[in-house]
Amino acid sequence: EAGVTQSPTHLIKTRGQQATLRCSPISGHTSVYWYQQALGLGLQFLLWYDEGEERNRGNFPPRFSGRQFPNYSSELNVNALELEDSALYLCASSWATSGRSDEQFFGPGTRLTVL
Amino acid sequence: SQQGEEDPQALSIQEGENATMNCSYKTSINNLQWYRQNSGRGLVHLILIRSNEREKHSGRLRVTLDTSKKSSSLLITASRAADTASYFCATGGLGAGSYQLTFGKGTKLSVIP
């Protein structure tokens, strides 16, 4: 069974540009989560999508946005990039929420560097 | 914001020894999960323990959960050089809308051959 996949592996952008990161969940999973791992800040929750809807978002500005497609894959968009957006962006997927949280399985991440 | 802390921040042991990492958290939880991360890449899911469980085993891993003390421990027995990695605990919240994970800062484990 294929795991969570993310693309691209690395992304280099300059300040003010936009970045688009993509994630494909494990087959059968409908929930997709995005996390940011920045140096010195640890792993921070960004966004959670389930059945095409945004269910929750972390303490990040609106220029971090995303969507989930009918096939449950997801896209994270970061507008007006700032230097401090440089980080490893991790996507995770889990089974449909059954009234409780379950195991989340992570992809290999996208390393975003903002110059 | 971080839910809690792992202790110790770094741990160095000889191959074959046991490694114990602790995690504390602040709020009520549905479950607690442990992950391993090698060299800043993706997280590997190790084990999930639910709030109504006290202990769980998986191969060389043993996890305990004490909800009264809001703490958990991960024991890796007979460690190997390949266990060298950062280990994170993460808590899953209660109630709809809180299923995202809240991570601790991690323990960096070095296993010396």
Interface residues (C-beta under 8 A of the other chain):
Chain A: V4 S31 Y33 Y35 Q37 G42 L43 Q44 F45 W48 R55 N56 G58 N59 L88 L90 A92 S94 T97 G99 R100 S101 D102 E103 Q104 F105 F106 G107 P108 G109
Chain B: S1 Q2 N30 N31 Q33 Y35 G40 R41 G42 L43 V44 H45 L48 F88 A90 G92 G93 A96 G97 S98 Y99 Q100 L101 T102 F103 G104 K105 G106
